[in-house]
């Protein structure tokens, strides 16, 4: 049947002569990424439906079948205007549990900048007050010396001024200004589109978030715990898409954490290394309302956490990618469009040289 169909369409060399283009510049390319995927009409339909319903998706198929492209296209159909900024604050009640504040997109950075300006002004005023006090003590000793010619009080005033200078330079006096400045963990622009985060091959810290190690853990030199928080891919993908290819390569602990983040839609940031100074730090929960698109071949199903796969199958979709296409007139045109897409994406191949069948 396939041979008969090929005979009806005709050989490729003859068929290409009847097409109305000379170079890839003349080939129309759809604007939406989902429409640029070829040979996966059913998968594209499911992706669009899953995006509208905010359901998770498992893409199963061989490499090169368009899994990552489909996942990336999903953000085009997610609701706009739901992005959130996340800020961490010092917690005076518990140093090891930084507070988290969630704001609409575009509101976080101005707040952080305002707090930085206030902290800088407070530091400047404190330093000015100390310098004025030091100068006043020294001048008092000088005036006393000029009237009495007794150098004892002059030397005492210099020693007191030196002591005040050391107090001013003490890190503990500078630490208060640092503590009051929050850290912008996640920032977006007001009209930014939903994020697409590729977490393929990520280790636990970059996937789930981590707390940086602080070698100066005492003496006033330590970095506040809220300033050492680092968000993970699951937090960056909030209100967007989290894509993980070959998900079976993740450790079971990481897959369990992803499942928890999917169910609770939030997950605290904690230190991933037991030997790090951040091991005791655990923030308040950070939003993780993402759509998970995981991918892999049939072997990936065997290595997945059973509860994670069950969650996707029960509340989402499993899509088996096609790896063949029928030799039809429409599919031949789709292949031409695919070549044109890759040429434009590369940006280095001249349009006049990118078609081997270009007519003279």
N, C-alpha and C positions, 0 to 999 in steps of 0.2 A: 504493500500500500504506500509505503514511504517513497519507494522508487517511482511509482506512478505519479505521486504528488510532485516529486522533483521534476519529472518530465513535463508536468503541466506548467510549473513555474518556469522551467528552463534552466540551463546551466548558468552558473554564477556570472561567467564572463559575458554571456549574452544578456542576462537579466540586468546587470549593472549599467549596460549601455542605455537602457530605457529610463534610468533615473534622472531626475531634474536637478542635478547638482554637479559641480566640478571639484570643489574642495570642501573641507569640513566647516569652513566659515559659513557655508550656505545651508548647513544642516541645522534644523531647528532643535533646540534643546529645551526641555521643560524647565520652568523655574523651580518647582518643588523637587526636592531630592528624592522623595518617594516615587515620583513619576519618572525619575531617571533610572530606576532599577528595572532591569529587563528579565523576562522569563520567570518572574515571581509574582504574578498577579494575585494569587490567593494570599500569599504572605503580606503583600502590600495592603490588601483589604483588611487583614487581621490587625496589622500595625495601626492603621487608621482607626479601627474600632477600639483597640486597646488604649490608644491615646485619648480618645473621647471618654472612655470609661475609667481611665487611669488604672488599668490592669497591668500586671506583670506578664512578661513574655519570655518563653524559652525557644530559641532558634536552633534547630538541629539540622546539621548538614555539613558537607565537605567545605574545605577552604575555597574561597573565590566565588562563592555563590551569592554574595551580597549581604551577608549577615550584619556586618558593621555599618554598611551604608543604610540598611533598613533601620537599624537602631538609631543612627544619627538623624534620620528623617523624622523620627517620632516627635522631636521637639517642635516641629512645624505645626503639629496638631494639638499640642498641649495648651491649656488656658493661659492667656497672657495676663500680666499685671498682678500675679500672685507671689512674686519673688519677695524674699525677706532678707534683711541684714541682721547679722548676729554680732553682739558685743559682749565681751567678758569683763567683769568687774571684780575688784578685790572684795573679799568677804571678811569684814572685821570680826565676825563671830567664829569663823572657822577658816584659818589661813589656807587649808588644803582643799577647800571646796569653793572654788570661784563661782561667782554668780553669773548667770547668763540672761541677757535681755534681747528679745526679738522685736525688730522694728520693720516697718514697710521698706521696700527697696528705695535706696537713695537717702534714707534718713540717718543711717549709721555713721557715715563719714563726717558729716557736719558736727555731730555730737562729739565724736572723738577729737576733731580739730579744735572745737570750743574748749574741751577739757584740757587739751594740751596748752592752749593759750592761757587759760586760767592758772595752770600749774606753773608755766613759765613766769607769769606775772607775780605769783606768790613767791616763787624762788627769788626773783629779782628784788622784791620788796624786803624779803628776809635778809638777803645779802647786803642790801643798802642799810638796813637797820644795824646789822652787825658792824659794818664798816664805820657807820656814824658813831657807834658806841666805842669802837676801838680808837677812832680819831679823838673822841671826847676825852677818853681816859688819858691818852698821851698828852693832849693839850693841857689837861689839868695838872699833870706832873711838870710840864714845862713852865706853866704860869707860876706854880708854887716855887720852882727852882729860881725863876727870875726875881721873885720878891724876897726869898729867904737865902738863896745861894746854898741850900741844903739839897745835895744830889740824891739823898736816900729815897725820898718820895718819887723822884724822877725815875730812878731805876725800878722802883716798885710798880710805877705806872706802866713802864715798858714791859715788865714781866706779865702784868695783868693783861695788857693788850695782846701780847703773844699768846697767852692762854686763851683769850677770847677768839683769836684767829684760829687756833687749833680746834676749838669747839665748833666754829663755823665750818671748818673743813671736814668735820666728822661725818662719815657717810650716813649715820643714823639721822642727822638733821636734814639730809638731802632726800632721804628715803620717802618721807611723807608725800612730797610732790610727785614722786614716781608712782606711788601706790594709788593715788586718786585718778591717774590717767587710765581710762579703760583701753582695751585692745579691740580693734576691729577684726573679728575672725572671718566674717564673710561680708563682702560689700558688693552691691549691684547698682547699676544705673536705673533710673525710674522706668524707662521704656525698654529695658534689656529683655531679650528673648530668653526662654527657659534654658538652663545650662544642660550641656551634654558632657558627661564626665566618663572618660575611658579609664577604668581601673584594672585593666588586664595586666596580670603579673604583679600587682601591687603587694607589698609586704603589709603586715598587720598595722604598722604605724601609719603609713600613707593611706591605707584603706579605712581604718576605723578612727584615726586621730591619735595624737600622742602628746606627751608632755616633755619638753626639752630638758635635758640634764643641766643642772646648775652646779658647777664646781665650787662656787662660793656660796655655801649653804648657811653661813652664820656671820656674825660680826657686823651686820648692817650692809654687807656687800651683796647679799643674796638677791636674785631677781624675783619679784613677786610672782606667785604661782599663776595668777590670771594672765600674766604677760608671757608665760612659757607654754600656754596652750597652743596646739597646732591642730586645725581641723583635718578630718580625713575626707576621702572621696565621697563617702556616704553623706557627709554634711554639705559638701560643695554641691552635690546633686539634688539638694532639697528643692522641691517644686520643678524638678527636671528629670533627666534620664541618667541612670547609672548603668553603664555597659561593662560587662565582664565576659571576655572570651575565654574559652577553656576553663570554665568555672570549676571543673573537677580538680584543677591544680591548686586551688586554695586549700589551706588547712581546714579541718573540720571545725576548729574553734572560730575561725574567721567566718565560715559559712553560717555557723550558729549565731554569731553576732549580727550578720546581715539579716537573718531571719527575725531576730529580735527587733532590729531597727525597722524592718518592714511592718511588723505587727504593731509596735508601739508608736511608730512615726517619730521617734526621738531616741537619742542615745547619748549618754554622758561621755566626755573625753577623759581618758585616764592614761597613765603611763603604761606603755607596753613592755618595758624592760624592768624586770624585778630588781635589778642592781642599780637602776637610775634613781636620782634624787626625785624624779617625778612619779615614782611608783606609788606614793601615798596620796597623790593629788587626784581628785575626781571631781569634775565640774558638775554643775547642775545640767540636766538634760538639754541637748542641742537638737533642733528639728532635723528630721531625716525623712521627710515626706517625699520620697522619690519613686519613680517607676523603674523597676529592675528589668533590664533586658540582658539575659545571659545567653551565651552561645557555646556551641561545641558539637562534636560529632557524636555518634551513638555511644562511644566509650565514655563520653562525659556524663552520661546519665548514670552509669555505674558508680562513678566517683563522687556524685553529688550527695549532700546530706539529705537523707530521706524526707525529713520534715520540710526542708527548703523546697524540694521538688514537689512535694505534696501541696505546699502552699501555692506554688505557681499553677499547678494543674487544677487546684480547687477554686482559685480566685483569679485565674488568668488564662493564658493560652500557651499551648505547645504547638509549634509550627515546624513542619518538616520541609526543608528547602528542596527545591527541584535542582537536579544537576544536568538535565538534558532539555533541549528545546526542539520542537518540530521544525522541519525545514519548510516554512511558509513564507509568503511574501511579506507579511507583517513582521515576522521574526527577523528576516533579512534586513529590513529597514531598521529594526531595533538594534541589530548588531552594528549597523552603520552609525546610528546615533550614539551607541556606546563608544565606538572609536572616536567620534567627534568630541564626546565628553572628556575622554582621557587626554586627547590632544590639547584641548583648551585648559584642562586642569594642569597639564605639564607646563604649558606656556612657553616652551622652547622650540617646539617643532613648527617650522613654517607651514602655513596652511596650504601653500602651493605644492608641498612635497609630502603631505601626509596621507595621500590616497594613492595606492599602487595602481588603481584602475582609472586614474584621472585621464579624462579624454583630452586629446590635443586639439 
